[in-house]
């Protein structure tokens, strides 16, 4: 199984911290955010990793290299100075991700989620219900900046509305078929998930462990301070 770390975001809300460094390279407890994801994936048995990047992306490549020091095999999908949106970046990287379902994780989050949970999912095409599934997404309790949530769950089925709304964590697993109608270029991911969910083709799980969106200097500082008290 492959994984893709989405690290091409410009990090506008993080400025001035991201004026000379990509958001994924901001450090927490002495190492870049993206390194935690690489190590977490490897610990979960996922060693084939694709990383997309844009502005200052060479800094990510210089730090992680080909991944061998982390027992990983890392390749890169460079998007240049004009980063694509999330789905567009994934579509560009599809030739590097193989034909089987693959994991995605946003670089700008912090979590203790075990990716083994995704690799253990049943994707048996002989099961009619499971073979209809195009994606499985991880949902979390709504953070302060997204109190309205994104999706709801009915059992393991993802719905676009419901009594209890949850937030898309940025962690998911997709079949390549999910993107077959997505053209190259800029394209956001959430509307595609909404469309597939409306067709009953997305399942999900509610993760209640450690998860933080690291999108602002204040959120980054709060995470750094949490390490000081451990």
C-alpha positions as CSV (number, residue, x, y, z in Angstrom):
1,X,0.0,0.0,0.0
2,X,1.1,3.5,-0.8
3,X,0.5,6.7,1.1
4,X,0.5,10.3,-0.1
5,X,1.4,13.2,2.2
6,X,-0.2,16.4,1.0
7,X,2.4,19.1,1.5
8,X,1.9,21.6,-1.3
9,X,-0.2,24.2,0.6
10,X,1.3,27.6,0.7
11,X,0.5,28.3,4.3
12,X,-0.9,31.8,3.9
13,X,-2.4,31.7,7.4
14,X,1.0,30.8,8.9
15,X,2.8,33.9,7.5
16,X,5.3,35.3,8.4
17,X,6.5,31.8,9.5
18,X,6.1,30.4,6.0
19,X,7.7,33.3,4.1
20,X,10.9,31.3,3.7
21,X,9.9,27.7,4.6
22,X,7.1,25.4,3.6
23,X,4.4,24.8,6.3
24,X,5.2,21.1,6.4
25,X,8.7,21.9,7.6
26,X,7.7,23.9,10.6
27,X,9.2,22.2,13.7
28,X,7.5,20.7,16.7
29,X,9.7,19.4,19.5
30,X,12.7,19.6,17.3
31,X,11.6,18.0,14.1
32,X,9.4,19.1,11.1
33,X,5.7,18.2,11.1
34,X,6.1,16.2,8.0
35,X,8.7,13.9,9.6
36,X,6.2,12.8,12.2
37,X,3.8,11.6,9.4
38,X,6.6,9.7,7.7
39,X,7.5,8.0,10.9
40,X,3.9,7.2,11.8
41,X,3.2,5.7,8.4
42,X,6.3,3.5,8.6
43,X,5.4,2.4,12.1
44,X,2.0,1.3,10.6
45,X,3.7,-0.7,7.9
46,X,3.3,1.8,5.1
47,X,6.7,2.5,3.6
48,X,5.9,3.6,0.0
49,X,5.2,7.3,0.3
50,X,4.5,10.0,-2.2
51,X,4.9,13.7,-1.1
52,X,3.6,16.6,-3.2
53,X,5.1,20.0,-2.7
54,X,5.2,23.4,-4.2
55,X,6.9,26.6,-3.1
56,X,10.1,25.8,-1.1
57,X,9.5,22.1,-1.8
58,X,13.2,21.6,-2.2
59,X,13.6,22.0,1.6
60,X,11.3,19.0,2.1
61,X,13.3,16.9,-0.4
62,X,16.6,18.0,1.2
63,X,15.4,16.9,4.7
64,X,13.7,13.6,3.9
65,X,15.7,12.5,0.8
66,X,14.6,9.2,-0.5
67,X,13.4,8.1,2.9
68,X,15.9,5.4,3.6
69,X,17.0,6.8,7.0
70,X,13.3,6.4,8.0
71,X,13.0,2.9,6.5
72,X,10.7,4.4,3.9
73,X,10.7,4.8,0.1
74,X,9.8,8.4,-0.7
75,X,9.2,9.9,-4.1
76,X,8.0,13.4,-4.9
77,X,5.4,15.1,-7.0
78,X,6.6,18.7,-7.6
79,X,3.9,21.3,-8.4
80,X,6.2,24.3,-8.9
81,X,5.3,27.8,-7.7
82,X,1.6,27.4,-8.5
83,X,0.3,24.7,-6.2
84,X,-2.7,22.7,-7.3
85,X,-5.7,22.3,-5.0
86,X,-6.0,19.0,-3.0
87,X,-7.7,16.8,-5.6
88,X,-5.7,18.2,-8.4
89,X,-2.4,17.4,-6.6
90,X,-3.6,13.8,-6.0
91,X,-4.5,13.4,-9.7
92,X,-1.1,14.6,-10.7
93,X,0.5,12.1,-8.4
94,X,-1.6,9.1,-9.4
95,X,1.0,7.6,-11.7
96,X,3.3,7.3,-8.6
97,X,0.6,5.7,-6.4
98,X,0.0,2.4,-8.1
99,X,-3.4,0.7,-8.8
100,X,-4.4,-0.3,-5.3
101,X,-6.2,1.9,-2.6
102,X,-3.9,4.4,-1.1
103,X,-3.8,6.5,2.1
104,X,-3.7,10.3,2.1
105,X,-2.9,12.6,5.0
106,X,-2.5,16.4,5.2
107,X,0.9,17.5,6.2
108,X,-0.4,20.4,8.3
109,X,-2.0,18.3,11.1
110,X,-0.9,16.6,14.2
111,X,-2.3,13.2,15.3
112,X,-1.5,10.0,17.0
113,X,-3.8,8.1,14.6
114,X,-2.5,4.7,13.6
115,X,-2.6,4.3,9.8
116,X,-2.7,0.6,10.4
117,X,-6.5,1.1,10.9
118,X,-6.8,2.1,7.2
119,X,-4.5,-0.6,5.8
120,X,-6.6,-3.2,7.7
121,X,-9.9,-2.1,6.0
122,X,-11.5,-4.7,3.8
123,X,-11.5,-3.8,0.2
124,X,-12.5,-7.1,-1.2
125,X,-14.0,-6.6,-4.6
126,X,-16.0,-9.8,-4.2
127,X,-18.1,-8.1,-1.5
128,X,-20.8,-6.2,-3.4
129,X,-21.2,-3.5,-0.7
130,X,-17.5,-3.0,-0.1
131,X,-16.7,-3.0,-3.8
132,X,-19.1,-0.1,-4.2
133,X,-17.0,2.0,-1.8
134,X,-14.6,4.5,-3.3
135,X,-13.3,6.1,-0.2
136,X,-13.1,5.8,3.6
137,X,-12.5,9.0,5.5
138,X,-11.6,9.7,9.1
139,X,-13.8,12.2,11.0
140,X,-13.1,14.0,14.2
141,X,-14.9,16.2,16.7
142,X,-15.4,19.7,15.4
143,X,-12.6,22.1,16.2
144,X,-13.3,25.7,17.2
145,X,-12.8,26.9,13.6
146,X,-15.2,24.5,12.1
147,X,-18.1,24.1,14.6
148,X,-20.6,23.3,11.8
149,X,-18.7,20.2,10.8
150,X,-18.4,18.7,7.3
151,X,-20.1,15.2,7.3
152,X,-22.2,12.9,9.4
153,X,-22.1,9.2,10.0
154,X,-24.9,6.6,9.9
155,X,-23.1,3.4,11.0
156,X,-20.0,3.6,8.8
157,X,-21.8,5.4,6.0
158,X,-20.8,9.0,5.4
159,X,-23.6,11.5,4.9
160,X,-23.5,15.1,3.9
161,X,-25.9,16.1,6.7
162,X,-27.2,14.7,9.9
163,X,-28.0,15.4,13.5
164,X,-24.3,15.1,14.6
165,X,-21.9,16.7,12.2
166,X,-18.2,15.9,12.4
167,X,-15.1,17.4,10.7
168,X,-13.0,15.7,8.0
169,X,-9.6,15.1,9.5
170,X,-7.6,15.2,6.3
171,X,-6.9,11.4,6.7
172,X,-8.4,9.0,4.2
173,X,-8.0,6.1,1.9
174,X,-9.1,6.2,-1.7
175,X,-9.5,3.8,-4.6
176,X,-7.9,5.2,-7.7
177,X,-11.4,5.1,-9.4
178,X,-12.5,7.9,-7.1
179,X,-10.5,10.3,-9.3
180,X,-11.2,8.9,-12.7
181,X,-13.5,11.8,-13.6
182,X,-11.3,14.4,-12.1
183,X,-9.3,16.3,-14.8
184,X,-5.8,17.5,-14.1
185,X,-5.3,21.0,-12.7
186,X,-6.7,22.8,-9.7
187,X,-9.6,20.9,-8.0
188,X,-10.7,20.8,-4.4
189,X,-11.3,17.4,-2.7
190,X,-14.2,18.1,-0.3
191,X,-16.8,18.6,-3.1
192,X,-15.8,15.3,-4.6
193,X,-16.2,13.5,-1.3
194,X,-19.6,15.1,-0.9
195,X,-20.7,13.9,-4.4
196,X,-19.5,10.4,-3.7
197,X,-21.1,10.4,-0.3
198,X,-24.4,11.4,-1.9
199,X,-24.1,8.3,-4.0
200,X,-23.5,6.1,-0.9
201,X,-20.0,5.4,-1.9
202,X,-18.0,6.7,1.0
203,X,-17.6,5.1,4.4
204,X,-16.0,6.7,7.5
205,X,-14.9,6.3,11.1
206,X,-15.0,8.7,14.0
207,X,-11.6,9.1,15.6
208,X,-11.5,10.4,19.1
209,X,-7.8,10.4,19.8
210,X,-5.3,13.2,19.5
211,X,-5.8,15.3,16.4
212,X,-5.1,19.0,15.8
213,X,-5.2,21.2,12.7
214,X,-2.0,23.2,12.5
215,X,-3.1,26.1,10.3
216,X,-2.2,29.2,12.2
217,X,0.8,30.4,14.3
218,X,-1.4,30.2,17.4
219,X,-2.3,26.5,16.8
220,X,1.4,25.7,16.1
221,X,2.5,27.4,19.4
222,X,-0.2,25.6,21.3
223,X,1.1,22.3,20.0
224,X,4.7,23.2,20.8
225,X,3.7,24.2,24.3
226,X,1.9,20.9,24.8
227,X,5.2,19.1,24.4
228,X,6.8,21.3,27.1
229,X,4.4,19.8,29.7
230,X,4.9,16.1,28.7
